[in-house]
Amino acid sequence: MKIHCLFVCFYFLILHSYAQQLDVKFSRDGLLVFKELKMISSHIIDFDVIEDSKINVLYESDGKKRLTRLYKDGKKELHFNITSSNLNNQNTIPVGMSSKSDGSVLVLSNFWNGYSWMISINGFYEDGSVDHEFGHSGVYKKNILNNLDDNYGQYIYASSNNEIIVVAKVRDINVSNKKEKIAILKLSDIGETLSSSLYDDHHFTLNCSAMEDDYLLLAYSESVDNGEEQSTYLAGFDSNQMASNNLYCLTIEEDYQSFDHIVLSNEELYTSQMENASEGVYRIRKYGAKGNLETSFFDSGEMGFSADIYNTDFVVNEEGEVFVISTSLDSEFEILIKKLLSNGDIDTDYGTNGVASVFLKYPILSLNKIRLGVKNELYISGAMSIEGDSFGFITKLKLNIQQLKREKLEKFLENLFTKE
């Protein structure tokens, strides 16, 4: 009887540990909320995981834009926290950031010059101080086509050859229907324009973008007059050939589904599409370096009705395993993580039938960005509700802990019942 009770207690103890993925060494039990005394609200704009698992975070609190750096345990580097006057200009709206290999940081913003929107980039040194040698006294501003069109920066990347790439939308202020074109801006590490042009002189809808090892990928759609998607494209090219804007391009004709996210990993491409919202289908596809579909990789796309596919993203680790992250429709405190093996099959040993569940301390309003560390730590940013106000958060998860806990449980049961 005592042995049976001991077994039951130990069993439930392991199951409790098995349900926990939060890295409790990060901030407060795995959760960092950007909420300080007298702070009314905050939200995360963007963040990067850099060397030694440190984190650069671009966020806004009570109307002020801030750039801060966190140690791997979530504590702030006090000497780095800055509030640049250029960032806090009321006409400046930060949209993204990129951390360079030398530790310096670039912040992409959209700037209103009184007539139209322009691209604005702020440069900061590794210690957070303004790089006054970048652009004009630390800031670079540009209208991509040198006219009065509105420019809206979307993504910024720092290449390994010390060049900076910006992907933007350009909107003609004289066109009433507000059709947009895709533009690419390329500049040097000191903020000098190298090239500035449209990707193609057609009205395309930019869906998403990614860059790895100086290879830039664009996903965009073409629409017919009534606004329905006609075709979806993927176009990739080496940054050195960016001015010619011509490389591999493929058309996705299956139901004309636009891409939701794209990930480049080890010269392979992964895309996600929301194929059927009513049935909860969020499909991941895999392509080779030349844009050829990997037919051996198959994901059914089933997330289950408990997953919010409109609040979903994914990452890919070095082994080619895919982790799809969603908020839950069943609980406002819950994050769901679906794991796919490198061939696209669901890893049934992960979580419950391939889906793990993580609960946070406060209600989750939305997910924002997700990043994967070199040791398979998953970082998720978003917004959560605390006493009726919205605050940005970052949580750190250990992706493999559930599988390890299950293996320990199975070994325990095996040893328990094989003993003489």
PAVEXZA-242035 format. One record per residue (C-alpha): x, y, z; residue in three letters; residue number from 1. Coordinates in steps of 0.5 Angstrom, whole numbers, padded with zeros to 4 digits. Layout:
! PAVEXZA-242035
+-------+-------+-------+-----+-----+
!    c1 !    c2 !    c3 !   r !   k !
+-------+-------+-------+-----+-----+
!     X !     Y !     Z ! ALA ! NUM !
...
+-------+-------+-------+-----+-----+
//
This chain:
! PAVEXZA-242035
+-------+-------+-------+-----+-----+
!    c1 !    c2 !    c3 !   r !   k !
+-------+-------+-------+-----+-----+
!  0000 !  0000 !  0000 ! MET !   1 !
!  0006 !  0005 !  0002 ! LYS !   2 !
!  0009 !  0003 ! -0005 ! ILE !   3 !
!  0003 !  0004 ! -0009 ! HIS !   4 !
!  0002 !  0011 ! -0005 ! CYS !   5 !
!  0009 !  0013 ! -0006 ! LEU !   6 !
!  0008 !  0011 ! -0014 ! PHE !   7 !
!  0002 !  0015 ! -0015 ! VAL !   8 !
!  0005 !  0021 ! -0011 ! CYS !   9 !
!  0012 !  0021 ! -0015 ! PHE !  10 !
!  0007 !  0020 ! -0022 ! TYR !  11 !
!  0003 !  0026 ! -0021 ! PHE !  12 !
!  0010 !  0030 ! -0019 ! LEU !  13 !
!  0013 !  0028 ! -0025 ! ILE !  14 !
!  0007 !  0030 ! -0029 ! LEU !  15 !
!  0007 !  0037 ! -0026 ! HIS !  16 !
!  0014 !  0038 ! -0028 ! SER !  17 !
!  0012 !  0035 ! -0035 ! TYR !  18 !
!  0007 !  0041 ! -0036 ! ALA !  19 !
!  0012 !  0046 ! -0034 ! GLN !  20 !
!  0016 !  0049 ! -0040 ! GLN !  21 !
!  0018 !  0056 ! -0037 ! LEU !  22 !
!  0025 !  0057 ! -0036 ! ASP !  23 !
!  0024 !  0059 ! -0029 ! VAL !  24 !
!  0031 !  0062 ! -0029 ! LYS !  25 !
!  0029 !  0068 ! -0033 ! PHE !  26 !
!  0026 !  0074 ! -0030 ! SER !  27 !
!  0020 !  0072 ! -0025 ! ARG !  28 !
!  0019 !  0065 ! -0027 ! ASP !  29 !
!  0020 !  0065 ! -0034 ! GLY !  30 !
!  0016 !  0071 ! -0035 ! LEU !  31 !
!  0018 !  0079 ! -0036 ! LEU !  32 !
!  0013 !  0084 ! -0036 ! VAL !  33 !
!  0015 !  0091 ! -0038 ! PHE !  34 !
!  0011 !  0094 ! -0033 ! LYS !  35 !
!  0014 !  0099 ! -0028 ! GLU !  36 !
!  0012 !  0103 ! -0022 ! LEU !  37 !
!  0006 !  0108 ! -0025 ! LYS !  38 !
!  0007 !  0106 ! -0032 ! MET !  39 !
!  0000 !  0106 ! -0035 ! ILE !  40 !
!  0002 !  0101 ! -0041 ! SER !  41 !
!  0007 !  0099 ! -0046 ! SER !  42 !
!  0008 !  0094 ! -0052 ! HIS !  43 !
!  0014 !  0091 ! -0055 ! ILE !  44 !
!  0016 !  0093 ! -0062 ! ILE !  45 !
!  0021 !  0088 ! -0064 ! ASP !  46 !
!  0027 !  0084 ! -0060 ! PHE !  47 !
!  0033 !  0080 ! -0062 ! ASP !  48 !
!  0037 !  0075 ! -0059 ! VAL !  49 !
!  0044 !  0076 ! -0059 ! ILE !  50 !
!  0051 !  0073 ! -0057 ! GLU !  51 !
!  0051 !  0070 ! -0050 ! ASP !  52 !
!  0043 !  0070 ! -0050 ! SER !  53 !
!  0043 !  0077 ! -0049 ! LYS !  54 !
!  0037 !  0080 ! -0051 ! ILE !  55 !
!  0036 !  0087 ! -0055 ! ASN !  56 !
!  0029 !  0090 ! -0054 ! VAL !  57 !
!  0025 !  0096 ! -0057 ! LEU !  58 !
!  0019 !  0098 ! -0054 ! TYR !  59 !
!  0015 !  0103 ! -0052 ! GLU !  60 !
!  0012 !  0105 ! -0045 ! SER !  61 !
!  0007 !  0111 ! -0044 ! ASP !  62 !
!  0009 !  0114 ! -0051 ! GLY !  63 !
!  0016 !  0114 ! -0050 ! LYS !  64 !
!  0020 !  0109 ! -0055 ! LYS !  65 !
!  0026 !  0106 ! -0051 ! ARG !  66 !
!  0032 !  0101 ! -0053 ! LEU !  67 !
!  0034 !  0096 ! -0048 ! THR !  68 !
!  0039 !  0090 ! -0047 ! ARG !  69 !
!  0037 !  0084 ! -0042 ! LEU !  70 !
!  0042 !  0079 ! -0039 ! TYR !  71 !
!  0040 !  0072 ! -0041 ! LYS !  72 !
!  0037 !  0072 ! -0034 ! ASP !  73 !
!  0032 !  0077 ! -0036 ! GLY !  74 !
!  0036 !  0083 ! -0032 ! LYS !  75 !
!  0037 !  0090 ! -0035 ! LYS !  76 !
!  0044 !  0092 ! -0037 ! GLU !  77 !
!  0043 !  0099 ! -0033 ! LEU !  78 !
!  0048 !  0102 ! -0037 ! HIS !  79 !
!  0045 !  0101 ! -0044 ! PHE !  80 !
!  0038 !  0103 ! -0043 ! ASN !  81 !
!  0037 !  0109 ! -0047 ! ILE !  82 !
!  0031 !  0114 ! -0050 ! THR !  83 !
!  0034 !  0117 ! -0056 ! SER !  84 !
!  0031 !  0124 ! -0058 ! SER !  85 !
!  0031 !  0122 ! -0065 ! ASN !  86 !
!  0027 !  0116 ! -0063 ! LEU !  87 !
!  0022 !  0120 ! -0059 ! ASN !  88 !
!  0020 !  0125 ! -0064 ! ASN !  89 !
!  0013 !  0125 ! -0064 ! GLN !  90 !
!  0013 !  0124 ! -0072 ! ASN !  91 !
!  0017 !  0118 ! -0071 ! THR !  92 !
!  0014 !  0111 ! -0071 ! ILE !  93 !
!  0019 !  0105 ! -0070 ! PRO !  94 !
!  0017 !  0099 ! -0073 ! VAL !  95 !
!  0023 !  0094 ! -0073 ! GLY !  96 !
!  0031 !  0093 ! -0071 ! MET !  97 !
!  0037 !  0089 ! -0073 ! SER !  98 !
!  0043 !  0087 ! -0068 ! SER !  99 !
!  0049 !  0087 ! -0072 ! LYS ! 100 !
!  0055 !  0082 ! -0071 ! SER ! 101 !
!  0059 !  0088 ! -0068 ! ASP ! 102 !
!  0054 !  0089 ! -0062 ! GLY ! 103 !
!  0051 !  0095 ! -0065 ! SER ! 104 !
!  0044 !  0096 ! -0066 ! VAL ! 105 !
!  0040 !  0099 ! -0072 ! LEU ! 106 !
!  0032 !  0102 ! -0071 ! VAL ! 107 !
!  0028 !  0102 ! -0077 ! LEU ! 108 !
!  0022 !  0108 ! -0076 ! SER ! 109 !
!  0017 !  0111 ! -0081 ! ASN ! 110 !
!  0018 !  0119 ! -0080 ! PHE ! 111 !
!  0013 !  0124 ! -0082 ! TRP ! 112 !
!  0016 !  0130 ! -0085 ! ASN ! 113 !
!  0010 !  0134 ! -0086 ! GLY ! 114 !
!  0009 !  0132 ! -0093 ! TYR ! 115 !
!  0010 !  0125 ! -0093 ! SER ! 116 !
!  0012 !  0119 ! -0090 ! TRP ! 117 !
!  0020 !  0117 ! -0090 ! MET ! 118 !
!  0024 !  0112 ! -0088 ! ILE ! 119 !
!  0028 !  0113 ! -0082 ! SER ! 120 !
!  0034 !  0109 ! -0079 ! ILE ! 121 !
!  0038 !  0110 ! -0072 ! ASN ! 122 !
!  0045 !  0108 ! -0071 ! GLY ! 123 !
!  0047 !  0106 ! -0064 ! PHE ! 124 !
!  0054 !  0103 ! -0061 ! TYR ! 125 !
!  0054 !  0097 ! -0057 ! GLU ! 126 !
!  0054 !  0100 ! -0051 ! ASP ! 127 !
!  0047 !  0104 ! -0053 ! GLY ! 128 !
!  0050 !  0111 ! -0055 ! SER ! 129 !
!  0048 !  0114 ! -0061 ! VAL ! 130 !
!  0053 !  0113 ! -0067 ! ASP ! 131 !
!  0054 !  0120 ! -0069 ! HIS ! 132 !
!  0058 !  0117 ! -0075 ! GLU ! 133 !
!  0052 !  0114 ! -0078 ! PHE ! 134 !
!  0048 !  0118 ! -0083 ! GLY ! 135 !
!  0047 !  0125 ! -0080 ! HIS ! 136 !
!  0049 !  0125 ! -0073 ! SER ! 137 !
!  0046 !  0118 ! -0072 ! GLY ! 138 !
!  0040 !  0118 ! -0076 ! VAL ! 139 !
!  0039 !  0116 ! -0084 ! TYR ! 140 !
!  0033 !  0119 ! -0087 ! LYS ! 141 !
!  0031 !  0117 ! -0094 ! LYS ! 142 !
!  0025 !  0118 ! -0099 ! ASN ! 143 !
!  0026 !  0112 ! -0103 ! ILE ! 144 !
!  0024 !  0114 ! -0110 ! LEU ! 145 !
!  0026 !  0122 ! -0108 ! ASN ! 146 !
!  0019 !  0124 ! -0109 ! ASN ! 147 !
!  0013 !  0125 ! -0105 ! LEU ! 148 !
!  0010 !  0118 ! -0105 ! ASP ! 149 !
!  0009 !  0115 ! -0098 ! ASP ! 150 !
!  0014 !  0110 ! -0095 ! ASN ! 151 !
!  0013 !  0105 ! -0090 ! TYR ! 152 !
!  0019 !  0101 ! -0088 ! GLY ! 153 !
!  0017 !  0094 ! -0086 ! GLN ! 154 !
!  0024 !  0090 ! -0085 ! TYR ! 155 !
!  0031 !  0092 ! -0084 ! ILE ! 156 !
!  0037 !  0087 ! -0084 ! TYR ! 157 !
!  0044 !  0088 ! -0083 ! ALA ! 158 !
!  0048 !  0083 ! -0088 ! SER ! 159 !
!  0055 !  0080 ! -0086 ! SER ! 160 !
!  0058 !  0084 ! -0091 ! ASN ! 161 !
!  0057 !  0091 ! -0087 ! ASN ! 162 !
!  0051 !  0093 ! -0091 ! GLU ! 163 !
!  0044 !  0095 ! -0089 ! ILE ! 164 !
!  0038 !  0092 ! -0093 ! ILE ! 165 !
!  0031 !  0095 ! -0092 ! VAL ! 166 !
!  0024 !  0093 ! -0095 ! VAL ! 167 !
!  0019 !  0098 ! -0095 ! ALA ! 168 !
!  0012 !  0099 ! -0098 ! LYS ! 169 !
!  0011 !  0105 ! -0103 ! VAL ! 170 !
!  0004 !  0109 ! -0104 ! ARG ! 171 !
!  0003 !  0114 ! -0109 ! ASP ! 172 !
! -0001 !  0120 ! -0105 ! ILE ! 173 !
! -0004 !  0121 ! -0112 ! ASN ! 174 !
! -0008 !  0114 ! -0112 ! VAL ! 175 !
! -0014 !  0114 ! -0109 ! SER ! 176 !
! -0015 !  0107 ! -0108 ! ASN ! 177 !
! -0008 !  0107 ! -0104 ! LYS ! 178 !
! -0005 !  0101 ! -0108 ! LYS ! 179 !
!  0002 !  0100 ! -0106 ! GLU ! 180 !
!  0009 !  0098 ! -0109 ! LYS ! 181 !
!  0015 !  0094 ! -0106 ! ILE ! 182 !
!  0021 !  0098 ! -0105 ! ALA ! 183 !
!  0028 !  0096 ! -0103 ! ILE ! 184 !
!  0033 !  0100 ! -0100 ! LEU ! 185 !
!  0041 !  0099 ! -0099 ! LYS ! 186 !
!  0046 !  0103 ! -0095 ! LEU ! 187 !
!  0053 !  0102 ! -0092 ! SER ! 188 !
!  0054 !  0101 ! -0085 ! ASP ! 189 !
!  0056 !  0108 ! -0084 ! ILE ! 190 !
!  0049 !  0110 ! -0087 ! GLY ! 191 !
!  0050 !  0112 ! -0094 ! GLU ! 192 !
!  0045 !  0110 ! -0100 ! THR ! 193 !
!  0048 !  0105 ! -0104 ! LEU ! 194 !
!  0041 !  0103 ! -0108 ! SER ! 195 !
!  0034 !  0105 ! -0108 ! SER ! 196 !
!  0029 !  0103 ! -0112 ! SER ! 197 !
!  0022 !  0099 ! -0113 ! LEU ! 198 !
!  0023 !  0091 ! -0113 ! TYR ! 199 !
!  0018 !  0091 ! -0119 ! ASP ! 200 !
!  0014 !  0097 ! -0122 ! ASP ! 201 !
!  0007 !  0093 ! -0121 ! HIS ! 202 !
!  0002 !  0094 ! -0115 ! HIS ! 203 !
!  0004 !  0088 ! -0110 ! PHE ! 204 !
!  0002 !  0086 ! -0103 ! THR ! 205 !
!  0008 !  0085 ! -0099 ! LEU ! 206 !
!  0006 !  0079 ! -0094 ! ASN ! 207 !
!  0013 !  0078 ! -0091 ! CYS ! 208 !
!  0020 !  0078 ! -0091 ! SER ! 209 !
!  0026 !  0074 ! -0089 ! ALA ! 210 !
!  0034 !  0074 ! -0089 ! MET ! 211 !
!  0040 !  0070 ! -0088 ! GLU ! 212 !
!  0047 !  0069 ! -0090 ! ASP ! 213 !
!  0046 !  0075 ! -0095 ! ASP ! 214 !
!  0040 !  0072 ! -0098 ! TYR ! 215 !
!  0034 !  0076 ! -0098 ! LEU ! 216 !
!  0027 !  0073 ! -0099 ! LEU ! 217 !
!  0020 !  0076 ! -0101 ! LEU ! 218 !
!  0013 !  0074 ! -0100 ! ALA ! 219 !
!  0008 !  0078 ! -0104 ! TYR ! 220 !
!  0001 !  0077 ! -0107 ! SER ! 221 !
! -0002 !  0080 ! -0114 ! GLU ! 222 !
! -0009 !  0082 ! -0113 ! SER ! 223 !
! -0015 !  0083 ! -0119 ! VAL ! 224 !
! -0019 !  0089 ! -0119 ! ASP ! 225 !
! -0024 !  0086 ! -0113 ! ASN ! 226 !
! -0018 !  0085 ! -0108 ! GLY ! 227 !
! -0018 !  0078 ! -0109 ! GLU ! 228 !
! -0012 !  0075 ! -0109 ! GLU ! 229 !
! -0010 !  0072 ! -0116 ! GLN ! 230 !
! -0003 !  0069 ! -0115 ! SER ! 231 !
!  0002 !  0069 ! -0109 ! THR ! 232 !
!  0010 !  0069 ! -0110 ! TYR ! 233 !
!  0016 !  0068 ! -0107 ! LEU ! 234 !
!  0022 !  0071 ! -0110 ! ALA ! 235 !
!  0029 !  0071 ! -0107 ! GLY ! 236 !
!  0036 !  0074 ! -0109 ! PHE ! 237 !
!  0043 !  0075 ! -0106 ! ASP ! 238 !
!  0044 !  0082 ! -0103 ! SER ! 239 !
!  0050 !  0083 ! -0108 ! ASN ! 240 !
!  0045 !  0083 ! -0114 ! GLN ! 241 !
!  0039 !  0087 ! -0111 ! MET ! 242 !
!  0039 !  0092 ! -0116 ! ALA ! 243 !
!  0037 !  0087 ! -0121 ! SER ! 244 !
!  0032 !  0085 ! -0117 ! ASN ! 245 !
!  0031 !  0078 ! -0121 ! ASN ! 246 !
!  0032 !  0071 ! -0118 ! LEU ! 247 !
!  0028 !  0065 ! -0116 ! TYR ! 248 !
!  0021 !  0066 ! -0117 ! CYS ! 249 !
!  0015 !  0061 ! -0116 ! LEU ! 250 !
!  0008 !  0062 ! -0116 ! THR ! 251 !
!  0003 !  0058 ! -0111 ! ILE ! 252 !
! -0003 !  0057 ! -0115 ! GLU ! 253 !
! -0007 !  0053 ! -0110 ! GLU ! 254 !
! -0013 !  0057 ! -0108 ! ASP ! 255 !
! -0008 !  0063 ! -0108 ! TYR ! 256 !
! -0007 !  0063 ! -0101 ! GLN ! 257 !
! -0002 !  0068 ! -0099 ! SER ! 258 !
!  0004 !  0067 ! -0094 ! PHE ! 259 !
!  0003 !  0069 ! -0087 ! ASP ! 260 !
!  0011 !  0068 ! -0085 ! HIS ! 261 !
!  0017 !  0065 ! -0088 ! ILE ! 262 !
!  0023 !  0062 ! -0084 ! VAL ! 263 !
!  0030 !  0061 ! -0088 ! LEU ! 264 !
!  0034 !  0056 ! -0084 ! SER ! 265 !
!  0040 !  0052 ! -0087 ! ASN ! 266 !
!  0039 !  0054 ! -0094 ! GLU ! 267 !
!  0032 !  0051 ! -0094 ! GLU ! 268 !
!  0026 !  0055 ! -0094 ! LEU ! 269 !
!  0019 !  0054 ! -0089 ! TYR ! 270 !
!  0013 !  0058 ! -0090 ! THR ! 271 !
!  0006 !  0058 ! -0087 ! SER ! 272 !
! -0001 !  0059 ! -0090 ! GLN ! 273 !
! -0008 !  0060 ! -0086 ! MET ! 274 !
! -0011 !  0055 ! -0091 ! GLU ! 275 !
! -0018 !  0054 ! -0088 ! ASN ! 276 !
! -0020 !  0059 ! -0082 ! ALA ! 277 !
! -0026 !  0055 ! -0080 ! SER ! 278 !
! -0023 !  0048 ! -0080 ! GLU ! 279 !
! -0017 !  0051 ! -0076 ! GLY ! 280 !
! -0012 !  0049 ! -0082 ! VAL ! 281 !
! -0005 !  0053 ! -0081 ! TYR ! 282 !
!  0000 !  0049 ! -0086 ! ARG ! 283 !
!  0007 !  0049 ! -0086 ! ILE ! 284 !
!  0011 !  0048 ! -0093 ! ARG ! 285 !
!  0018 !  0047 ! -0094 ! LYS ! 286 !
!  0022 !  0049 ! -0100 ! TYR ! 287 !
!  0030 !  0048 ! -0102 ! GLY ! 288 !
!  0035 !  0053 ! -0104 ! ALA ! 289 !
!  0032 !  0054 ! -0111 ! LYS ! 290 !
!  0025 !  0054 ! -0109 ! GLY ! 291 !
!  0023 !  0047 ! -0110 ! ASN ! 292 !
!  0018 !  0044 ! -0106 ! LEU ! 293 !
!  0020 !  0039 ! -0102 ! GLU ! 294 !
!  0014 !  0034 ! -0103 ! THR ! 295 !
!  0017 !  0029 ! -0097 ! SER ! 296 !
!  0015 !  0034 ! -0092 ! PHE ! 297 !
!  0008 !  0034 ! -0091 ! PHE ! 298 !
!  0004 !  0038 ! -0085 ! ASP ! 299 !
! -0003 !  0036 ! -0085 ! SER ! 300 !
! -0004 !  0043 ! -0082 ! GLY ! 301 !
! -0009 !  0041 ! -0077 ! GLU ! 302 !
! -0008 !  0046 ! -0071 ! MET ! 303 !
! -0015 !  0044 ! -0067 ! GLY ! 304 !
! -0020 !  0048 ! -0066 ! PHE ! 305 !
! -0017 !  0051 ! -0059 ! SER ! 306 !
! -0011 !  0054 ! -0063 ! ALA ! 307 !
! -0012 !  0061 ! -0066 ! ASP ! 308 !
! -0009 !  0061 ! -0072 ! ILE ! 309 !
! -0010 !  0068 ! -0073 ! TYR ! 310 !
! -0005 !  0069 ! -0067 ! ASN ! 311 !
!  0000 !  0064 ! -0070 ! THR ! 312 !
!  0008 !  0064 ! -0072 ! ASP ! 313 !
!  0013 !  0059 ! -0072 ! PHE ! 314 !
!  0021 !  0057 ! -0072 ! VAL ! 315 !
!  0025 !  0052 ! -0074 ! VAL ! 316 !
!  0031 !  0049 ! -0070 ! ASN ! 317 !
!  0038 !  0047 ! -0073 ! GLU ! 318 !
!  0035 !  0040 ! -0074 ! GLU ! 319 !
!  0030 !  0042 ! -0078 ! GLY ! 320 !
!  0024 !  0041 ! -0073 ! GLU ! 321 !
!  0019 !  0046 ! -0073 ! VAL ! 322 !
!  0015 !  0049 ! -0067 ! PHE ! 323 !
!  0009 !  0052 ! -0069 ! VAL ! 324 !
!  0006 !  0057 ! -0063 ! ILE ! 325 !
! -0001 !  0060 ! -0062 ! SER ! 326 !
! -0005 !  0063 ! -0057 ! THR ! 327 !
! -0011 !  0058 ! -0054 ! SER ! 328 !
! -0018 !  0060 ! -0056 ! LEU ! 329 !
! -0020 !  0056 ! -0049 ! ASP ! 330 !
! -0016 !  0060 ! -0044 ! SER ! 331 !
! -0013 !  0067 ! -0045 ! GLU ! 332 !
! -0007 !  0065 ! -0040 ! PHE ! 333 !
! -0005 !  0059 ! -0045 ! GLU ! 334 !
!  0000 !  0058 ! -0051 ! ILE ! 335 !
!  0000 !  0052 ! -0055 ! LEU ! 336 !
!  0006 !  0049 ! -0058 ! ILE ! 337 !
!  0006 !  0044 ! -0064 ! LYS ! 338 !
!  0012 !  0040 ! -0066 ! LYS ! 339 !
!  0014 !  0037 ! -0073 ! LEU ! 340 !
!  0019 !  0033 ! -0074 ! LEU ! 341 !
!  0024 !  0034 ! -0080 ! SER ! 342 !
!  0020 !  0031 ! -0085 ! ASN ! 343 !
!  0013 !  0034 ! -0083 ! GLY ! 344 !
!  0010 !  0029 ! -0078 ! ASP ! 345 !
!  0008 !  0031 ! -0072 ! ILE ! 346 !
!  0012 !  0029 ! -0066 ! ASP ! 347 !
!  0007 !  0025 ! -0062 ! THR ! 348 !
!  0012 !  0024 ! -0056 ! ASP ! 349 !
!  0012 !  0032 ! -0055 ! TYR ! 350 !
!  0007 !  0034 ! -0050 ! GLY ! 351 !
!  0000 !  0031 ! -0052 ! THR ! 352 !
!  0000 !  0028 ! -0059 ! ASN ! 353 !
!  0005 !  0033 ! -0061 ! GLY ! 354 !
!  0002 !  0039 ! -0058 ! VAL ! 355 !
!  0005 !  0042 ! -0051 ! ALA ! 356 !
!  0001 !  0047 ! -0047 ! SER ! 357 !
!  0004 !  0053 ! -0043 ! VAL ! 358 !
!  0000 !  0058 ! -0038 ! PHE ! 359 !
!  0002 !  0065 ! -0036 ! LEU ! 360 !
!  0001 !  0069 ! -0030 ! LYS ! 361 !
! -0004 !  0074 ! -0034 ! TYR ! 362 !
! -0009 !  0074 ! -0039 ! PRO ! 363 !
! -0005 !  0074 ! -0046 ! ILE ! 364 !
! -0008 !  0079 ! -0051 ! LEU ! 365 !
! -0004 !  0078 ! -0057 ! SER ! 366 !
!  0003 !  0075 ! -0059 ! LEU ! 367 !
!  0008 !  0079 ! -0063 ! ASN ! 368 !
!  0015 !  0076 ! -0064 ! LYS ! 369 !
!  0018 !  0070 ! -0063 ! ILE ! 370 !
!  0026 !  0068 ! -0063 ! ARG ! 371 !
!  0030 !  0062 ! -0062 ! LEU ! 372 !
!  0036 !  0062 ! -0059 ! GLY ! 373 !
!  0042 !  0058 ! -0060 ! VAL ! 374 !
!  0041 !  0053 ! -0055 ! LYS ! 375 !
!  0033 !  0052 ! -0057 ! ASN ! 376 !
!  0031 !  0057 ! -0052 ! GLU ! 377 !
!  0024 !  0060 ! -0055 ! LEU ! 378 !
!  0023 !  0067 ! -0053 ! TYR ! 379 !
!  0016 !  0070 ! -0055 ! ILE ! 380 !
!  0014 !  0077 ! -0054 ! SER ! 381 !
!  0007 !  0080 ! -0054 ! GLY ! 382 !
!  0002 !  0084 ! -0050 ! ALA ! 383 !
! -0002 !  0081 ! -0044 ! MET ! 384 !
! -0008 !  0085 ! -0039 ! SER ! 385 !
! -0006 !  0087 ! -0032 ! ILE ! 386 !
! -0012 !  0090 ! -0028 ! GLU ! 387 !
! -0015 !  0092 ! -0035 ! GLY ! 388 !
! -0009 !  0095 ! -0038 ! ASP ! 389 !
! -0004 !  0093 ! -0044 ! SER ! 390 !
!  0003 !  0091 ! -0042 ! PHE ! 391 !
!  0009 !  0088 ! -0047 ! GLY ! 392 !
!  0012 !  0082 ! -0044 ! PHE ! 393 !
!  0017 !  0077 ! -0046 ! ILE ! 394 !
!  0017 !  0069 ! -0044 ! THR ! 395 !
!  0023 !  0064 ! -0045 ! LYS ! 396 !
!  0021 !  0057 ! -0046 ! LEU ! 397 !
!  0025 !  0051 ! -0046 ! LYS ! 398 !
!  0023 !  0047 ! -0052 ! LEU ! 399 !
!  0025 !  0040 ! -0050 ! ASN ! 400 !
!  0024 !  0039 ! -0043 ! ILE ! 401 !
!  0017 !  0036 ! -0044 ! GLN ! 402 !
!  0020 !  0030 ! -0048 ! GLN ! 403 !
!  0026 !  0030 ! -0043 ! LEU ! 404 !
!  0020 !  0029 ! -0037 ! LYS ! 405 !
!  0016 !  0024 ! -0041 ! ARG ! 406 !
!  0023 !  0020 ! -0042 ! GLU ! 407 !
!  0024 !  0020 ! -0035 ! LYS ! 408 !
!  0017 !  0018 ! -0033 ! LEU ! 409 !
!  0018 !  0012 ! -0038 ! GLU ! 410 !
!  0024 !  0010 ! -0035 ! LYS ! 411 !
!  0022 !  0010 ! -0028 ! PHE ! 412 !
!  0015 !  0006 ! -0030 ! LEU ! 413 !
!  0020 !  0001 ! -0034 ! GLU ! 414 !
!  0025 !  0000 ! -0028 ! ASN ! 415 !
!  0019 !  0000 ! -0023 ! LEU ! 416 !
!  0015 ! -0006 ! -0026 ! PHE ! 417 !
!  0021 ! -0010 ! -0028 ! THR ! 418 !
!  0024 ! -0010 ! -0021 ! LYS ! 419 !
!  0024 ! -0017 ! -0018 ! GLU ! 420 !
+-------+-------+-------+-----+-----+
//
